Amino acid sequence: MYYLLITMQLYLLFPLIVKLFHRFEAHQLRLVVISFLIQLSLVTLIKYGLWGVDTSNWPYWFKAYSINVFVYQFYVVLGGYVALHHQPVTAWLNQVAGLLVPITISLGLGTVIYYRWFNQRVLNLSSGHALSPHQPYMLIYDTAMILTMYWLGQRFAVWRSVHERHWVAKMIHNIATVSFGMYLNQTLALLALRWGLAQTGWSAHQLLWALPLGFAGVVALSFGLAWFCYRVAPFGFLIGRSQWHLPRKTVKTQILEDVSK
């Protein structure tokens, strides 16, 4: 539900964001930098200033950070800037990819140390607080990951233009078709992974090495569930995809067969 609440707030703010980009057309990159600094200040305040404060009497929208659109506003502003300056941003990413990709991978691996050592041992935070996305480190990591994935997407689009029939291109197309369904059912896959790992009795170090397999398993199971719902009526509504595409394909095939006769 938090996703829907954030989206509804974004629709209300979107006209204001558009006006800001028009008003400061000559300084749009500066808008992105200011937006990043504002969000960095907010997540720093949340992590180091508000967790020790009694917020029980605060309005829900202020104390429930996960549904407050302003703690996500930078990602929206960054997306708007990239949409307006697609070509120069892509060219810049191509230039810095050799540095950006290893930094992103390092930051990703660093989240394990950040969670286990800094958050839990140094700051002595609870698991919920340690895993919160509203942290300065996570803002930097998320930004690097978003730029990296955008760059990979652009590179894939160029490759796919000449390899459209390749099995990798078809696989990614199928995943994209049910990506929202995977987003919806990923909790089931994560619970299955959690149950499976609980049966192994592995140490923390063994679990760390098993992370890539765990990620791959979650993606595979999420895709399998979403693809089943997509292909088998009437389960399409569970992933936000109606089943109307199935009869349409059948009718289209029948019409082509009749015409050929």
Contacts in CASP RR format, 6 or more apart in sequence:
PFRMAT RR
TARGET T0000
AUTHOR 0000-0000-0000
METHOD contacts of the structure
MODEL  1
MYYLLITMQLYLLFPLIVKLFHRFEAHQLRLVVISFLIQLSLVTLIKYGL
WGVDTSNWPYWFKAYSINVFVYQFYVVLGGYVALHHQPVTAWLNQVAGLL
VPITISLGLGTVIYYRWFNQRVLNLSSGHALSPHQPYMLIYDTAMILTMY
WLGQRFAVWRSVHERHWVAKMIHNIATVSFGMYLNQTLALLALRWGLAQT
GWSAHQLLWALPLGFAGVVALSFGLAWFCYRVAPFGFLIGRSQWHLPRKT
VKTQILEDVSK
2 66 0 8 1.000
2 67 0 8 1.000
5 67 0 8 1.000
6 67 0 8 1.000
6 69 0 8 1.000
6 72 0 8 1.000
9 67 0 8 1.000
9 69 0 8 1.000
10 69 0 8 1.000
10 76 0 8 1.000
13 69 0 8 1.000
13 73 0 8 1.000
13 76 0 8 1.000
17 76 0 8 1.000
17 77 0 8 1.000
17 80 0 8 1.000
20 31 0 8 1.000
21 28 0 8 1.000
21 31 0 8 1.000
21 80 0 8 1.000
21 81 0 8 1.000
21 84 0 8 1.000
24 30 0 8 1.000
24 31 0 8 1.000
28 81 0 8 1.000
28 84 0 8 1.000
28 85 0 8 1.000
29 81 0 8 1.000
31 77 0 8 1.000
31 81 0 8 1.000
32 74 0 8 1.000
32 77 0 8 1.000
32 78 0 8 1.000
32 81 0 8 1.000
35 73 0 8 1.000
35 74 0 8 1.000
35 77 0 8 1.000
35 78 0 8 1.000
36 74 0 8 1.000
36 78 0 8 1.000
36 139 0 8 1.000
36 143 0 8 1.000
38 73 0 8 1.000
38 74 0 8 1.000
39 71 0 8 1.000
39 72 0 8 1.000
39 73 0 8 1.000
39 74 0 8 1.000
39 139 0 8 1.000
40 136 0 8 1.000
40 139 0 8 1.000
42 70 0 8 1.000
42 71 0 8 1.000
42 134 0 8 1.000
43 71 0 8 1.000
43 134 0 8 1.000
43 135 0 8 1.000
43 136 0 8 1.000
43 138 0 8 1.000
43 139 0 8 1.000
44 136 0 8 1.000
46 65 0 8 1.000
46 71 0 8 1.000
46 132 0 8 1.000
46 134 0 8 1.000
46 135 0 8 1.000
47 132 0 8 1.000
47 134 0 8 1.000
47 135 0 8 1.000
47 136 0 8 1.000
51 125 0 8 1.000
51 129 0 8 1.000
55 62 0 8 1.000
55 63 0 8 1.000
56 63 0 8 1.000
61 67 0 8 1.000
61 68 0 8 1.000
62 68 0 8 1.000
65 71 0 8 1.000
65 132 0 8 1.000
65 134 0 8 1.000
71 134 0 8 1.000
74 139 0 8 1.000
74 143 0 8 1.000
75 142 0 8 1.000
75 146 0 8 1.000
78 143 0 8 1.000
78 146 0 8 1.000
81 89 0 8 1.000
82 89 0 8 1.000
82 150 0 8 1.000
89 150 0 8 1.000
90 151 0 8 1.000
90 154 0 8 1.000
93 100 0 8 1.000
93 147 0 8 1.000
93 150 0 8 1.000
93 151 0 8 1.000
93 154 0 8 1.000
94 151 0 8 1.000
97 151 0 8 1.000
100 144 0 8 1.000
100 147 0 8 1.000
100 148 0 8 1.000
100 151 0 8 1.000
101 148 0 8 1.000
101 151 0 8 1.000
103 144 0 8 1.000
104 141 0 8 1.000
104 144 0 8 1.000
104 145 0 8 1.000
104 147 0 8 1.000
104 148 0 8 1.000
107 137 0 8 1.000
107 140 0 8 1.000
107 141 0 8 1.000
107 144 0 8 1.000
107 145 0 8 1.000
108 141 0 8 1.000
108 145 0 8 1.000
111 137 0 8 1.000
111 138 0 8 1.000
111 141 0 8 1.000
112 208 0 8 1.000
112 211 0 8 1.000
114 137 0 8 1.000
115 130 0 8 1.000
115 131 0 8 1.000
116 204 0 8 1.000
119 125 0 8 1.000
119 129 0 8 1.000
119 130 0 8 1.000
120 127 0 8 1.000
120 130 0 8 1.000
123 130 0 8 1.000
132 138 0 8 1.000
133 142 0 8 1.000
156 172 0 8 1.000
159 169 0 8 1.000
160 166 0 8 1.000
160 169 0 8 1.000
160 172 0 8 1.000
163 169 0 8 1.000
174 223 0 8 1.000
174 227 0 8 1.000
175 182 0 8 1.000
175 223 0 8 1.000
177 230 0 8 1.000
177 241 0 8 1.000
178 223 0 8 1.000
178 226 0 8 1.000
178 227 0 8 1.000
178 229 0 8 1.000
178 230 0 8 1.000
178 239 0 8 1.000
178 241 0 8 1.000
179 226 0 8 1.000
180 239 0 8 1.000
180 240 0 8 1.000
180 241 0 8 1.000
181 222 0 8 1.000
181 226 0 8 1.000
181 229 0 8 1.000
181 238 0 8 1.000
181 239 0 8 1.000
181 240 0 8 1.000
181 241 0 8 1.000
182 219 0 8 1.000
182 222 0 8 1.000
182 223 0 8 1.000
182 225 0 8 1.000
182 226 0 8 1.000
184 226 0 8 1.000
184 238 0 8 1.000
184 239 0 8 1.000
184 240 0 8 1.000
185 222 0 8 1.000
185 225 0 8 1.000
185 226 0 8 1.000
185 238 0 8 1.000
185 239 0 8 1.000
186 218 0 8 1.000
186 222 0 8 1.000
188 221 0 8 1.000
188 222 0 8 1.000
188 225 0 8 1.000
189 217 0 8 1.000
189 218 0 8 1.000
189 219 0 8 1.000
189 221 0 8 1.000
189 222 0 8 1.000
189 225 0 8 1.000
190 218 0 8 1.000
192 221 0 8 1.000
193 214 0 8 1.000
193 217 0 8 1.000
193 218 0 8 1.000
197 207 0 8 1.000
197 210 0 8 1.000
200 206 0 8 1.000
202 210 0 8 1.000
226 239 0 8 1.000
228 235 0 8 1.000
229 235 0 8 1.000
229 236 0 8 1.000
229 238 0 8 1.000
229 239 0 8 1.000
229 241 0 8 1.000
230 236 0 8 1.000
230 239 0 8 1.000
230 241 0 8 1.000
231 246 0 8 1.000
233 243 0 8 1.000
233 246 0 8 1.000
234 243 0 8 1.000
235 243 0 8 1.000
236 242 0 8 1.000
236 243 0 8 1.000
237 243 0 8 1.000
END
